[in-house]
Amino acid sequence: MTSNNISALFANARPGDFVQMRRSHGGSHSAIVYNVTSSGVTFLEANTDNKNTVTLRTYSWADLCNKNVAMSVYTASNYKLK
């Protein structure tokens, strides 16, 4: 995982896309894409504080590389953004 291949993975991501991550500490995590910019991605995610809190959090490409060892982005092919 590098900043370049992570940013390429999210190049076509849209709000609402589902993301699965394998954390560097061995656990897994899921999130929903809220926004993607040239410097990183904002997720709507839950339980990062182990208190089931839902948060809106922005990660730089470097942050994602440091916190994860694998990622997948799933995009529906039949939805429209309003």
N, C-alpha and C positions, 0 to 999 in steps of 0.2 A: 504494500500500500504506500503510495506516494501522493503528494499534493496534486500532482498532474493527473494521475489516473483516477483519483477521487473526484476532482473537478470535472473530468471527462464523464465519469459515471453519472453525475448530476446535470450534465449539459442539457439534457432534454427532459429533466424532471419538472413536474408541474405541481402546483398546490393540490393536496389530496393524495398524492402518491404515497404508497406504503413502503417503509424502509425497515429492513432487518439488519441488525449489527451483531457481530461477535466481538464482545469487549476484550481488551487486552488482558484483563484480569480473569478471563475464562467464562464470564456470564454472557447472556444474550440480552438484547434490548430491541424494542420496536418503536417506531415513531412515524408521524405523518408529516410530509413536507408542507411547510407553510410558505416559504419563499426561498428562491435561489438567487444569489448575486455572484459577481465575479470573484468575490473574496470568501464566500462560504455559503452556508445554508442555515435557514431557521426551521426548527422542528416544533411541532406541537407534540409533547411527550409527557408521559406520566411516570411517577414513582422513581425518579432519579434521586430523590431525597429519602427513599424508603418509607415515606409517609402517604403514599398514593396521591400526592399533589400533582395536578396537571399544570404544566408550565410551557411557556413559549420561550425557546432558548436558541441563540445563534451560535454556531460553531464555525471557526475558520477551517480551511482545508487542513492546515497543520494540526489543529485540535482533533479533527476526526482521525487523522493518521495516528496520533499519539494515543488515543483512547480505544481504538478498534484494530482488529486484525483481519476482518472481512466485512463486506457490506453487500447488500442486494437492494435494488430499487425496483418496485413493481408499479407499473403504470397501466391503468385501464385504457383500453383502446376506444371505448364507446361512451365517453362522458364529455360534457361541455362545461367550461367554466362560465359562471354568470357574474 
